[in-house]
Amino acid sequence: MSQFPQVQPTDLAEDAVFLDIREQDEWDRGHAPGAVHIPMSELPARVDELAPFLERDETVVVTCRSGGRVARTLPWLEQQGYEVANLDGGMRAWHAAGKKMQTSDGSTPQVL
């Protein structure tokens, strides 16, 4: 994954828009307020939802729990024409940095 830029959680605003490819249960337990949620398994069918990034010529910062799924996703997204970067350390690092998170049910956010 070293061929792709690494973005530190501390370099992103609390309300930054980035792509979270974790599964629904992971998202429900805690996610960044501005994140776009498309599970990795659904990405091929829903990739058009990322069109606003292309229109604004923005880099798509992608995250999962700790980086494993992102490593498989970034090359594919790049082939689709997107400029991509990894949220270094994933949502674990986001949470550890004390960045704002929310849950689907209002409970205390967690990243397992």
One Martini backbone bead per residue (centre of mass of N, CA, C, O) as a GRO file, in nm:
protein
  112
    1MET     BB    1   0.051   0.067  -0.002
    2SER     BB    2   0.291   0.274  -0.051
    3GLN     BB    3   0.181   0.400  -0.328
    4PHE     BB    4  -0.004   0.542  -0.128
    5PRO     BB    5  -0.130   0.777   0.039
    6GLN     BB    6  -0.099   0.905   0.374
    7VAL     BB    7  -0.345   0.981   0.619
    8GLN     BB    8  -0.389   1.153   0.897
    9PRO     BB    9  -0.626   1.203   1.127
   10THR     BB   10  -0.508   1.491   1.220
   11ASP     BB   11  -0.547   1.609   0.907
   12LEU     BB   12  -0.851   1.588   0.967
   13ALA     BB   13  -1.151   1.678   0.991
   14GLU     BB   14  -1.421   1.588   1.175
   15ASP     BB   15  -1.607   1.641   0.887
   16ALA     BB   16  -1.487   1.464   0.694
   17VAL     BB   17  -1.480   1.324   0.369
   18PHE     BB   18  -1.503   0.968   0.364
   19LEU     BB   19  -1.435   0.623   0.308
   20ASP     BB   20  -1.627   0.356   0.449
   21ILE     BB   21  -1.569  -0.016   0.425
   22ARG     BB   22  -1.724  -0.129   0.638
   23GLU     BB   23  -1.937  -0.293   0.803
   24GLN     BB   24  -2.239  -0.235   0.941
   25ASP     BB   25  -2.166  -0.309   1.239
   26GLU     BB   26  -1.922  -0.121   1.254
   27TRP     BB   27  -2.066   0.141   1.187
   28ASP     BB   28  -2.278   0.135   1.418
   29ARG     BB   29  -2.050   0.154   1.654
   30GLY     BB   30  -1.863   0.360   1.466
   31HIS     BB   31  -1.837   0.695   1.316
   32ALA     BB   32  -1.787   0.938   1.109
   33PRO     BB   33  -1.991   1.199   1.032
   34GLY     BB   34  -1.871   1.240   0.713
   35ALA     BB   35  -1.900   0.964   0.619
   36VAL     BB   36  -1.896   0.720   0.367
   37HIS     BB   37  -2.102   0.425   0.328
   38ILE     BB   38  -1.927   0.139   0.174
   39PRO     BB   39  -1.899  -0.164   0.153
   40MET     BB   40  -1.673  -0.352  -0.001
   41SER     BB   41  -1.884  -0.563  -0.125
   42GLU     BB   42  -2.052  -0.300  -0.264
   43LEU     BB   43  -1.869  -0.119  -0.444
   44PRO     BB   44  -1.910  -0.207  -0.742
   45ALA     BB   45  -2.228  -0.128  -0.734
   46ARG     BB   46  -2.158   0.184  -0.583
   47VAL     BB   47  -1.935   0.370  -0.719
   48ASP     BB   48  -2.115   0.612  -0.824
   49GLU     BB   49  -2.129   0.755  -0.536
   50LEU     BB   50  -1.828   0.891  -0.601
   51ALA     BB   51  -1.858   1.115  -0.823
   52PRO     BB   52  -1.813   1.382  -0.661
   53PHE     BB   53  -1.505   1.348  -0.645
   54LEU     BB   54  -1.453   1.380  -0.948
   55GLU     BB   55  -1.594   1.658  -0.990
   56ARG     BB   56  -1.386   1.788  -0.757
   57ASP     BB   57  -1.103   1.661  -0.766
   58GLU     BB   58  -1.082   1.440  -0.534
   59THR     BB   59  -0.966   1.269  -0.281
   60VAL     BB   60  -1.003   0.936  -0.172
   61VAL     BB   61  -1.053   0.856   0.146
   62VAL     BB   62  -0.975   0.542   0.301
   63THR     BB   63  -1.152   0.313   0.531
   64CYS     BB   64  -1.117   0.102   0.810
   65ARG     BB   65  -1.008  -0.037   1.080
   66SER     BB   66  -0.665  -0.092   0.986
   67GLY     BB   67  -0.612  -0.158   0.635
   68GLY     BB   68  -0.668  -0.428   0.479
   69ARG     BB   69  -0.905  -0.347   0.284
   70VAL     BB   70  -0.770  -0.102   0.157
   71ALA     BB   71  -0.538  -0.252   0.009
   72ARG     BB   72  -0.758  -0.382  -0.194
   73THR     BB   73  -0.914  -0.109  -0.290
   74LEU     BB   74  -0.727   0.110  -0.411
   75PRO     BB   75  -0.651  -0.017  -0.687
   76TRP     BB   76  -0.941  -0.031  -0.793
   77LEU     BB   77  -1.012   0.270  -0.775
   78GLU     BB   78  -0.786   0.364  -0.960
   79GLN     BB   79  -0.897   0.207  -1.212
   80GLN     BB   80  -1.168   0.396  -1.199
   81GLY     BB   81  -1.025   0.708  -1.159
   82TYR     BB   82  -0.926   0.745  -0.870
   83GLU     BB   83  -0.809   0.937  -0.618
   84VAL     BB   84  -0.608   0.794  -0.354
   85ALA     BB   85  -0.624   0.720   0.007
   86ASN     BB   86  -0.504   0.652   0.332
   87LEU     BB   87  -0.614   0.595   0.652
   88ASP     BB   88  -0.401   0.586   0.888
   89GLY     BB   89  -0.509   0.317   1.094
   90GLY     BB   90  -0.787   0.390   1.070
   91MET     BB   91  -1.042   0.384   1.302
   92ARG     BB   92  -0.854   0.337   1.532
   93ALA     BB   93  -0.693   0.604   1.496
   94TRP     BB   94  -0.926   0.798   1.507
   95HIS     BB   95  -1.018   0.721   1.793
   96ALA     BB   96  -0.735   0.759   1.937
   97ALA     BB   97  -0.737   1.078   1.850
   98GLY     BB   98  -1.034   1.188   1.937
   99LYS     BB   99  -1.234   1.174   1.725
  100LYS     BB  100  -1.527   1.215   1.599
  101MET     BB  101  -1.820   1.017   1.690
  102GLN     BB  102  -2.080   0.785   1.588
  103THR     BB  103  -2.396   0.627   1.616
  104SER     BB  104  -2.695   0.463   1.541
  105ASP     BB  105  -2.798   0.462   1.877
  106GLY     BB  106  -2.617   0.664   2.079
  107SER     BB  107  -2.386   0.527   2.171
  108THR     BB  108  -2.080   0.441   2.246
  109PRO     BB  109  -1.814   0.452   2.069
  110GLN     BB  110  -1.658   0.181   1.869
  111VAL     BB  111  -1.354  -0.015   1.789
  112LEU     BB  112  -1.303  -0.368   1.707
   0.00000   0.00000   0.00000
